Amino acid sequence: MTSTPPSTEHEPSPTEPPLPVPTGQPLPAPKKPRNNLATAALILCFVFAPVGLVLGIIALVQIHKRGQRGTLPAVIATVWGAFGVMLLGIAAIVIPIAASAIAAEDRLTGECQAVSDAADTLVTSFGETYDLLETDSYQATQHMLHSVIAFNNAVEEVSDPDLDRDVAGLQKQLQNLIVVFDEYAADPSEANGSALDAATPAIDDSMEPIKTTCGY
């Protein structure tokens, strides 16, 4: 009679825990790779916004096509880059305008000072002219003419439109004063004296717009 060989299979001992039964659950999916361009875009958007904006957009396209990680930094880089580009655009418009306004203000200040100095010289010269009128009417007339010419030469470089308009108004009154003064010097009648008295205050009135423009 043939004997049955003993079984080689391990029979669990009543005290041993049972072997784990496979549950059939799939292994976890591998982690998606991170898009390095998104990281670079996030850094560069704070350094130079236009580069960060461009790289952020490229990174978003790559992430969508390749299924990579890094959407958040790419979005931040794109938004911040767009904001930075907008700020650069505003600065490119505002800075030249502000610089031009400052330059115009400085130019006006210099021109106002030149006109003011010329006007002070003119007023002093007028005092000398009226003193001469009592002794030598011809010399007084020549002195008046030279004083006005000197004033016109001093203010001919005025470029500010408002100041130029005000100076032109003063020059018109000065030309009228020369005519009236010449008539009085030739004939110091009461009528010509009254005309001269009326022309002199008109010079002061013509200086008021200049003072207003220059902020005096």
Sequence and secondary structure as in RCSB ss.txt:
>XXXX:A:sequence
MTSTPPSTEHEPSPTEPPLPVPTGQPLPAPKKPRNNLATAALILCFVFAPVGLVLGIIALVQIHKRGQRGTLPAV
IATVWGAFGVMLLGIAAIVIPIAASAIAAEDRLTGECQAVSDAADTLVTSFGETYDLLETDSYQATQHMLHSVIA
FNNAVEEVSDPDLDRDVAGLQKQLQNLIVVFDEYAADPSEANGSALDAATPAIDDSMEPIKTTCGY
>XXXX:A:secstr
        S    TTS                 B HHHHHHHHHTTT HHHHHHHHHHHHHHHHHHT B HHHHH
HHHHHHHHHHHHHHHHHHHHHHHHHHHHHHHHHHHHHHHHHHHHHHHHHHHHHHHHHHTT HHHHHHHHHHHHHH
HHHHTTT   HHHHHHHHHHHHHHHHHHHHHHHHHH   HHHHHHHHHHHHHHHHHHHHHHHHHT 
